[in-house]
Every structure is written in structure tokens, then in C-alpha cells.
């Protein structure tokens, strides 16, 4: 009977028929609906574009059940009778807009549905919002997501060469030179794309080409096309993406989608670029014949068409490239008045600037101007974000500045001007210099302790055994110098220290701990010279890792050892730097450090 009851309860949660049943969904407890919305936001927005009247909570349940699979969820909504938004929830959402005018509209829909029939929890929620005890997704984030999805759609479904070249003006050099296909970011997407385009080549061949070209998809693609003697499979292989969650057809990474669009439409793009160049050459020759070419007074390019030059009010002419670069430099220095490069004290017209620079840079100019005007007005209660130029008028009881600048979005403590540390007081928070120093040291400690396979990028830490490591992918590498090694032991020495070789065995209790401390001491010594202000009023010994001796029995296998040389190799420094460390203390066990950093390891 208990099993049957549990089955009925699960069925109720998976197939709710009323808003009340949606609210009772187990994964919505303790603000779980907010987490689910954050995780499923893209697909929520896509489905709402198709089913605008669907209950937002019901939609989250369906996405959760289908593990955020868009196609499966859409199919479910076609088969089942979906729950639509209730009038009471819609009315509550409209009322909440007055309290939270800058909130994500879908988030407000969810709030309206979740608290539609529970006034007590609603008032508690509003209290948390109005006292800044609870944050919420903003309208700006929602608009950015809308724009992001629109860009994804343009690249994937509504491709045009002109729009693409606005996003990527020089695709040939861009994709040839920039490393946009890091194995840790979209290796599987790259492999799934090549698998579709070259479905008669083995996956081993595709992987080998990606590795050969440092995971640059464009280079690997061109190399496969140019292969004079490809070895084909007998039958077409099934798509790589069908057996993996990560698939190039579902990714929303803009940079990766740009490259896919480039490869899919390469001939069309290159033909268009060449035709534009040809037309431009003809126009330049015609203008030259009638003496109608112009010269930029900055870069002195003297073959510019009339449409390619712009003037300040005094008549000094410049090309669009120079004006754009000059504007970027000025804005980078927080200047809002873009003056003529000929030192005539005239300012460039903002309308002209807008026609030359991209939208992001122009919006930055507008924000700088707005901030300048607001500050000049000397308005009571005016506060400025500590990390950018965003300004807002706040009432005295608000303690946090919520920055709405899309490039910042930080929450700042109004009193100490540091990032928000609510609910702690300013005097309870670690001061910034100490945080910066500790972060630098901890990052270096992590780098010293963790090894990354040069082939598959799997991360690991060695606790025992010899220094010839075999990764689960089959590749072998040296644990000391991190270099690939052969299946034999020619890379190592054992009984006697040898030049240009690494020890076969080391005692991790010594090597790791010494390397960690040496790396920390080197950072501190560097800061003493370059940034001594960070070390003022800081107890160095408290910042260094406090390591305790381990009860672990050291390995019985030991090689001859030049400890300072090995440590220098492990942390990537000259042995002289290690020899010059005068404050190296006794060797400690690294066991507790491994334990502290174990969560960073990816198996």
C-alpha cells in the first residue's frame, strides 16, 4: 500500500492538473523554483514564445521531468492538456510590478503563481525583497537573454552574410588564429560537428585532427577537406551527438556558433567578401580618375572614398577606423567628450560617433555622459557603484547598491564600498588586500598540487607510487615536469641524480609540501617588490598555508633527490629562485592540503 501511495504521489507531481498541485511539486520547496528557473531559463523563454499562456510553474515541472530537454518537453505539451496561467496569478504579478519594476518578467510570473493563494508567504517574500535581504533576477538580465537567443537564432536559423560580417568582420583570420575551441569548453561540440560533416571518417581520425591542430575546429575542418587519401568507413557512422548530451545543434555558445555558421556558409561568405573588395577597388579607381579621393589626417591613408571619411565641425577629416580607435581610447580613460585628433578643440558629433562605433561602445559613452550630468546635479541620496560609473538615488535605509550596468551588475555595500557582504557587518569581513594576497597564494597552491593530462585534460593528484603517471585515456606523463613520456622509463633516474631527467620516486610528504610553501613564499617576495601596499598590516605567517604533519607512512621506494631542483621543476621556477628563499621552514606533510583541495579535482 505504501508503494502504491508513493507511486500516486509521484504521478501527481509529474502530471499536475491545477496550479495548487504545481505549487506542491517537491523540487519547488525552499525556493527551488527559483533555482530551476535559473537553470532552465533559455528553454523556458523558447517555450513561452510558442505557448505564451502556459503556467510558468507547470512549464518548470515539465522541463525538470524531461531533464531540460526542449524537444521532449515540447512533445509532452502537444500530447498533454497543459495548465494555463490563472487570472489570480496574473493579477498578483501585475501588482508586483509596482514593487519590483526592474524584475525579470518571467520571474514575476513565477512569483505571482507561487504565492497566489498564500498571503502569509507572499508578505514574507515582499519583506525580504524590500529590505534587500533577497535578490532577484533583473529585467536587464532578461533583456540580455532575449538578445542572446535572438543572436543564436540569427546564426543558426536566419543566417545572412551581411549580419554575420557585422558580428565577425574578418572571419578568415579570426577563426584561423584565435583559440575558440578549447577542449574544456566545446571539444564535444566540435567533435559532434565534424562527425556530422564527415560521417564516413572514423571518430579516431576526427579526434586526431582536432588534437593535431590544438583543437582549432576551422583548421581541423580544412585539413580534413584537403586530405588527398581519406580512409573511409564501410557504412555511415551514427552521429556522435546522438550519444552525448553535448551537441553542436543545441549549444548556445555564440563564439562557437559563429564558427559553425562560418564553416556552413564559407563559400557564400568568401564570395561576398571578394565581391565587396572588387566593387571597392573599382570605386577607388573611378574616384582617382576624377580626383575625388580623400586623406585621413590621422593615419594618412590617401585612397579613401567620400563615404569612408568623417569630419569634425572644423572640417578635419578622418577615416572611420581611426575615429573608432580614438573613441575606444577616450572611453577607456572615462572621457565623454571625443575631441578632434587635429587638436582643434572641436568635438566629434555624437550622431556621427554612433554611426561608426558598435552599440556596446556607444551605450558606454551614453552611460558616462549620464553619470557626469547626474554627479554635476549634486542630488541628495545619489550613490555610485564602486566598480563602474552607474549611479542611482537611494533612500537612507537601503544598505546595498544594486548596479544595473550590464557590464558590471555587482552589489556594493553602501558603507565600506566593497562587494556586498550581507548579512555580515563591514568589520566582520576580511579586508581586500588580505583577500587578494590569499587568493593569489591559494591559486598557486592549487596549480602546484593538481596535474592535468596533456591529452584529455583530466585532473588528478598523485598520492603514492612512481612519477610515471598513466591517465585513464591511456596517455603517460611525468608527474614532476608534466611532460609526455614513453612507455619505458628513459625519462627518469633512480639511484643517482642525473641531469635533464626526473626522479622516478619521490616522497609526496616532502615534495608537495615544499613546493606549495616555496610557491607561496615566491609570490610574497614578488609582492614585496611590486605591490608592497598589499602586505601592509598583514601577518604573512597567517596567510601561508597552515599545514600539519601527517600520520601517513612514506613510500618505501625513494630515488636520489635534489629537493630544490625538483621543487623548482614542479612549480615552474629557476632553481636559483628556490635556493635564494631564506625563510623556507621545516618540511610539512601535504596530506591536509590535498584534503582541502580535493573538491577541485575532476576525475
GIHU-V625336 format. One line per field, one symbol per residue. psi: psi as a letter, one per 40 degrees, with the letter a starting at -180 (. if undefined). burial: b if it has 16 or more other ideal C-beta (glycine too) atoms within 10 Angstrom, else e. Layout:
psi=???
burial=???
This chain:
psi=ddddddddddddddgieidddddehdeeiffddddddddeddddddddddgdeihddddddddddeffhddddddddddihihihidddddddddddddgeeihddddddddddedfgdddddddddddeefehiihidddddddddddddddddddfhidddddddgdgddddeddigefhdedfdddddddddddgeeiiddddddddddfffhdddddddddehdgihiidihiihddeeidhhdeeiehdddddddddddfddddddddddddddddddddddddeffiihhedefhefhideeiiiideehiiidddddddddddddefhehhiheefeeiiihdddddediiddddddddddddddddddefhhehihheeaehiihiidehehhhhehdecfihhhddeeiihfheiideehhiddddddddddddddddddhihhedeeiiihheiaiehhhieeeiiihddeeiiiieafdeiicdhhiifiiidiihdddddddddddddddddddddddgdddehfhhddddihghiiiehhiiehiiihgddddddddefiidddddehefhaihiieddddddedeehh.
burial=eeeeeeeeeeeebeebeebebbbebeebeeeebbebbeebbebbeebbeeeeebbbbbbbbbbbbbebeeeebbebbeeeeebebbeebeebbeebeeebeebbebbbbbbbbbbbeeeeebeebbeebeebeeebbbbebbeebeeebebbebbbeeeebeebeeebeebeebbeeeebbeeeebbbbbbbbbbbebeebeeebbbebbeebebbbbbbbbebeeeeeeeeeeeeeeebbeeeeebbeebeeeebbbbbbbbebbeebeebbeeeeeeeeeebeebeeeeebbebbbeebeebeeebbbbbeeebbbbbebbbebbeebbeeeebebebbeeeeeebeeeebeebbeeebbebbebbeebbebeeeeeeeebbbbbbbbbeeeeeeeebbbbebeeebebbbeebebebeeeeeeeeeeeebbeebbebbeebbbebbebbbebeeeebbbeeebbbbebeeeebbbbbebeebeeeeebbbbeeeeeebbbbbbbbbbbbbbbbbbbbbbbbeebeeeeeebbeebeeeebbbebeebeeeeeeeebebebbbbbbbbbebeeebbeebeeeeebbbbbbbbeebeeeeee
